Amino acid sequence: MNDAATRLESLEVKIAHLERATQELSDVIYRQQQQIDTMLNLNRQLASQLETLEAKSGDAGPVEVPPHY
């Protein structure tokens, strides 16, 4: 019986560690998703600002890079 109790306690400890690790990973994923959402919103805002600036410039032609000698 003592061996069974030891094995059960070992399994309970392992499960507790796995549950904690799972929760920590879930928290990390949640924070990363928040950061991704923030960056996507910023990217959309910058794209909109760029379109506005390009529309105001009036020069819709491509920008030519001067040759380097």
Secondary structure, DSSP 8 states (H G I E B T S, - for coil): -HHHHHHHHHHHHHHHHHHHHHHHHHHHHHHHHHHHHHHHHHHHHHHHHHHHHHHHH---S--------
